[in-house]
Amino acid sequence: MFDLKGRVAVVTGASSGLGVQMAKGLAQQGADLAILARRAERLEEVKKEIEAFGVKCLSVPCDVTDEKKVEAAAQKVKEEYGKVDILINNAGAGATIPIENTTLEDWNKDLDVDLTGVFLMTREFGKLMIEKKYGRIINIASMYGLVGNTALPSAAYHAAKGAVVNFTRATAAEWAKYGINCNCICPGYFATELTEETLSTESFQAYMKATVPLGRYGNGGEIAPAAVFLASEEASYVTGAILPVDGGYTCV
């Protein structure tokens, strides 16, 4: 089960954190990869790590908020592989600013990366899937796209991720006729390059223990299996699904 040999997967935000974990998870199942992020040097390092699994890997520096760069990235992947089977929209950003202090620039930055980037990537790489009448799109939202929170003021992030959740449903409904499944993963607290400083504080650890039923943060190997499942043939009847991987945060 979950054999991805012969599949081509594109992962954004793949220079660190959950993006690297999911890219490696797909590679372990045999998928060839195209990894996208802004940091070219770091992408090259990740590329070597992925190729160690015996698959092909193309690194494509790309800012997902730049329409022309996204279009160029899609063309480059098409030239290299001739198709795209799996797209994981993982690139994201999130500022912690109270609503009353949030500037329009702050607001737009979160929406540009977390929502508009997902739209641009889905549109351009989805065209390649429509050509083949096959695709698996996996949007990475957040448990904060499903609920509010009392620990970190981040309304713009919540709004963007909530929009990604419903954009997932809309895409699933609209593109089912093309053989494209679209689903969404909503991660909880995982220690990554972007979150480790906050998650390591005593105050936040106390908050986590009070709000996460499993009483801990997510571990490195606990996000990739969800992505592998949704990317696989075994998930052929799953579309429009919203899957929290959050230790139970959103169930209470």
HUJO-V479212 format. One record per pair of residues at least 4 apart in sequence whose ideal C-beta (glycine too) atoms are under 6 Angstrom apart, sorted by the first residue. I is the first residue (numbers start at 1). J is the second residue. D is the distance in whole Angstrom. If there is no record, write none. Layout:
i=I j=J d=D
i=I j=J d=D
This chain:
i=1 j=234 d=6
i=2 j=29 d=6
i=2 j=228 d=5
i=2 j=232 d=5
i=4 j=26 d=6
i=4 j=29 d=4
i=4 j=30 d=5
i=4 j=31 d=4
i=5 j=30 d=3
i=7 j=31 d=5
i=7 j=85 d=4
i=7 j=86 d=6
i=8 j=32 d=5
i=8 j=81 d=5
i=8 j=83 d=6
i=8 j=84 d=5
i=8 j=85 d=5
i=9 j=26 d=5
i=9 j=31 d=4
i=9 j=33 d=5
i=9 j=86 d=4
i=10 j=34 d=5
i=10 j=84 d=6
i=10 j=87 d=5
i=10 j=125 d=6
i=11 j=19 d=6
i=11 j=22 d=6
i=11 j=23 d=4
i=11 j=35 d=5
i=11 j=88 d=5
i=12 j=36 d=5
i=12 j=64 d=6
i=12 j=89 d=6
i=12 j=90 d=5
i=12 j=91 d=4
i=13 j=19 d=4
i=13 j=37 d=6
i=13 j=90 d=4
i=13 j=91 d=4
i=14 j=19 d=4
i=14 j=23 d=5
i=14 j=35 d=4
i=14 j=37 d=5
i=15 j=37 d=4
i=15 j=39 d=5
i=15 j=42 d=4
i=15 j=43 d=5
i=16 j=20 d=6
i=16 j=193 d=5
i=17 j=192 d=3
i=17 j=193 d=5
i=18 j=223 d=5
i=19 j=90 d=4
i=20 j=46 d=6
i=21 j=223 d=6
i=21 j=224 d=5
i=22 j=88 d=6
i=22 j=224 d=5
i=22 j=227 d=4
i=23 j=33 d=6
i=23 j=35 d=6
i=25 j=224 d=3
i=25 j=227 d=6
i=25 j=228 d=5
i=26 j=31 d=4
i=27 j=33 d=6
i=27 j=50 d=5
i=27 j=53 d=4
i=27 j=55 d=5
i=28 j=53 d=6
i=29 j=228 d=6
i=32 j=55 d=5
i=32 j=56 d=4
i=33 j=50 d=5
i=33 j=57 d=4
i=34 j=58 d=4
i=34 j=60 d=6
i=34 j=77 d=5
i=35 j=43 d=6
i=35 j=46 d=6
i=35 j=59 d=5
i=36 j=60 d=5
i=36 j=62 d=4
i=37 j=43 d=5
i=38 j=63 d=5
i=40 j=61 d=4
i=43 j=59 d=4
i=44 j=59 d=6
i=47 j=57 d=5
i=47 j=59 d=4
i=50 j=57 d=4
i=51 j=57 d=5
i=58 j=80 d=5
i=60 j=73 d=5
i=60 j=76 d=6
i=62 j=69 d=5
i=62 j=73 d=4
i=63 j=69 d=5
i=64 j=91 d=5
i=64 j=117 d=3
i=64 j=121 d=6
i=65 j=112 d=5
i=65 j=113 d=6
i=65 j=117 d=5
i=67 j=120 d=6
i=70 j=120 d=5
i=70 j=121 d=6
i=70 j=124 d=5
i=71 j=124 d=6
i=74 j=124 d=4
i=74 j=125 d=5
i=77 j=81 d=6
i=78 j=128 d=6
i=83 j=132 d=5
i=84 j=125 d=5
i=84 j=128 d=5
i=86 j=136 d=5
i=86 j=231 d=5
i=87 j=125 d=5
i=87 j=137 d=5
i=88 j=138 d=5
i=89 j=118 d=4
i=89 j=121 d=5
i=89 j=139 d=5
i=90 j=140 d=4
i=91 j=117 d=6
i=92 j=114 d=5
i=93 j=113 d=4
i=94 j=154 d=6
i=94 j=157 d=4
i=95 j=106 d=6
i=96 j=152 d=5
i=96 j=153 d=6
i=96 j=154 d=5
i=97 j=101 d=5
i=97 j=102 d=5
i=97 j=106 d=6
i=98 j=153 d=4
i=99 j=155 d=5
i=102 j=106 d=5
i=102 j=107 d=6
i=107 j=156 d=5
i=108 j=112 d=6
i=110 j=114 d=6
i=110 j=156 d=4
i=110 j=157 d=5
i=110 j=160 d=5
i=111 j=115 d=5
i=111 j=160 d=5
i=112 j=116 d=5
i=113 j=117 d=5
i=114 j=160 d=4
i=115 j=160 d=5
i=115 j=163 d=5
i=118 j=139 d=6
i=118 j=164 d=6
i=121 j=125 d=6
i=122 j=126 d=5
i=129 j=135 d=3
i=129 j=180 d=5
i=130 j=178 d=5
i=133 j=178 d=6
i=133 j=179 d=4
i=134 j=179 d=5
i=135 j=180 d=4
i=136 j=181 d=5
i=136 j=231 d=5
i=137 j=182 d=4
i=138 j=183 d=6
i=138 j=227 d=6
i=138 j=230 d=5
i=139 j=164 d=5
i=139 j=168 d=5
i=139 j=184 d=5
i=140 j=185 d=5
i=141 j=145 d=4
i=141 j=161 d=4
i=141 j=164 d=4
i=141 j=165 d=5
i=141 j=184 d=5
i=141 j=186 d=5
i=142 j=161 d=4
i=142 j=186 d=6
i=143 j=186 d=5
i=143 j=188 d=5
i=143 j=244 d=6
i=143 j=246 d=4
i=143 j=249 d=5
i=143 j=250 d=5
i=144 j=158 d=5
i=144 j=161 d=6
i=145 j=161 d=3
i=145 j=162 d=5
i=145 j=165 d=5
i=145 j=186 d=6
i=146 j=186 d=6
i=146 j=250 d=5
i=147 j=250 d=6
i=151 j=207 d=5
i=163 j=167 d=6
i=165 j=184 d=6
i=165 j=242 d=6
i=168 j=182 d=5
i=168 j=184 d=4
i=169 j=240 d=5
i=171 j=175 d=6
i=171 j=182 d=4
i=172 j=182 d=4
i=172 j=239 d=4
i=172 j=240 d=4
i=175 j=180 d=4
i=181 j=239 d=4
i=183 j=230 d=5
i=183 j=241 d=5
i=184 j=242 d=5
i=185 j=226 d=5
i=185 j=243 d=5
i=185 j=245 d=6
i=186 j=244 d=4
i=187 j=223 d=6
i=187 j=245 d=5
i=188 j=218 d=6
i=188 j=246 d=3
i=188 j=247 d=5
i=188 j=249 d=5
i=189 j=208 d=6
i=189 j=217 d=5
i=190 j=218 d=4
i=191 j=196 d=5
i=191 j=199 d=5
i=191 j=217 d=6
i=195 j=199 d=5
i=196 j=200 d=6
i=198 j=204 d=6
i=199 j=204 d=6
i=208 j=212 d=5
i=209 j=215 d=5
i=212 j=247 d=4
i=212 j=249 d=5
i=213 j=248 d=3
i=214 j=247 d=4
i=214 j=248 d=6
i=218 j=222 d=5
i=223 j=245 d=6
i=226 j=243 d=6
i=226 j=245 d=5
i=229 j=235 d=6
i=230 j=235 d=5
i=244 j=250 d=5
i=246 j=250 d=6
